[in-house]
């Protein structure tokens, strides 16, 4: 009997090829591959995640590999060094899985940060697979949320807030 082929949709394909790195040591996000020609955009904090769009690519002037991507905390795009030329590691693969560190609602809508249409309350230690990233607003008042699937038997999908306006975390990159 011929094997059945399973087609995947564009969303599944894009999710499969996305590459994320997690910041393991504070590092500068800059505007150019070549460090000597770049300007600092902002610092990336430990625990932040960057979605890689290009790289790793070698900056030959200083002998380090850098990636170009989008900081998922605020959507800012720039270049970051993966590891320094003295062996210090700044980024490690990961960041597409989050763990709940403080109970919060899993909601139906992106903008529902108050939990008006809660699918269920997320409990500490639950693990979420990131399906999509977004911000509730481009302003400083916006918060970063993920559309995620609960790992395990439940497999519910909804939106969860990574941290509140004051920076208190609900979720941490696992």
N, C-alpha and C positions, 0 to 999 in steps of 0.2 A: 504494500500500500504506500502511496506517495506521502511524504511528510507534509503536514499542514504548515503553511507559512504564516507567521504572525507579523502583521504590519504594525509599526509604531507611529503614533502621530507626531507632529512637529514638537509639541510641548515635551513629550517623553524623550525625543531625540536630543533636544536642547539641554534637558536636565542631565542626560547621560554624558554629554561632552563638556559640561561646565567644569571649570577647575577653580577651587578655592584654596586660599592660604590663610592661616591663622597667625596673627602677630604674637610671637613668644618673647620678644624684647622690643621695647620702644624704638621706633624708627621713623625717619622723616619721609613723608610723601612729597615728591618733587615733580617739576614740570618737564623733565628731559631725561632721556636715557643716560646721557653723559653727565655724571655728577658735577664735573668741573664747570659745565655750562648751564646747570640747572638752578632754579630758585625754589626754596622751600615753600610748599603750599600749607602744610600743617604737619603736626606729629601724629602718628598712629600709636594708640595705646595697646598694651598687652591685652589679648583677648579679642581685639577687633578682627574683622574678616575682610579680605579683599578678593573680589572675583577677578580672575586673570583674563585679560583680553589678548595679551601678547607676551611672549617670552616663556621662560627666562632667556634673556639676551645678555651677551657680554658687553660690559663697558670696558673697552680695552685700555682706557687711560688709567684706570685704577685696578683693573683685573678682578672685577666682581660681576656676578650675575644679578640682573634686575628684571622685574616684571612690571608690565603696564596693566593697570586695571582700575576697578571702581571700588572705593572704600564703601562698604555696605552700611556703615553707620550714618553717612550723610550724602552718599552718592557722588562724592568728589572723585575725579579721575586723575591719576598721576602714576609716577614711577616709584618703585620701592626696591631696596636691595634685599635679596634673599639671604645672603650670608656675606659677612665682611671678609676682607683679604687676610685678616688675622685669625679666621676660624670662628668668629662669633656668628651664631645663627639668629636671624631676625624673624624669619617666616618658616612655617612648616606646613605641609599639605594638610588640609582639613578645613572645617568651618561650615560644612554643609549639614552637620548634625548638631543639634542643640539639646541641652539638658535643662529641665526646669529646676531653678534654684529657689524660687519663691512662688507659691500658688498664684495663678492668674487665669482669667477666662480665655477660652478658645472660642472665637466669635465667627459669625457668618460673614461679616462685612469688614473691609479694611479700616474704615473710619470709625468703627464701633469700639473705641478704646475704653468705654465705660461698662461694656458687657451687657448691653441692652438685649441683644439676641445671642446669648451664650449657648454654644453647642454643649460644652461641659467645662467644668473647672479643671485646669491642669494642676497636678500635684507634684511636689518635689520628687526628683529622681526620674520622672517620666522623660523619655527620649523622643525628640521630634526630628523628622527628616525635612529639610527645607525644600519647598517646591518653588517659592517665589519670594522676592524681597520688595518692599515698598516703604514709602514714608507717608504719613498722614498729611503732611504739608511740607512745602519747600522752606518754610520759615524756621527759625530757631525753635518755635513752639511745637513743631512736628516731632513725632516719635517714629523710630524704625520698627516696622512690624514684619513678620514673616508669615507667609501662607505655608502651613506645614501639615504633615501627616504624622499622627501619633504612631510610634513603633509598637508592634505587638499585636495582640488579638483585636484591640479596638479599631485601629486604623482610621479613626475619624480625621477629617481634614477641616481646617479653619485657620483664622488669623490670630496670632499671638504677639504681644508687645515684648520686645527684647529688654527695654529698660524704660522707666518713667521719665518725666521731664527733669527730675533732679538727678538722674543717672543711677538710680537704684535698680539693680538688675532683677529681672524675672527669669531670664534665660541666659545660659552661658554656652559658648561654643565648646562642644565636647572633644 
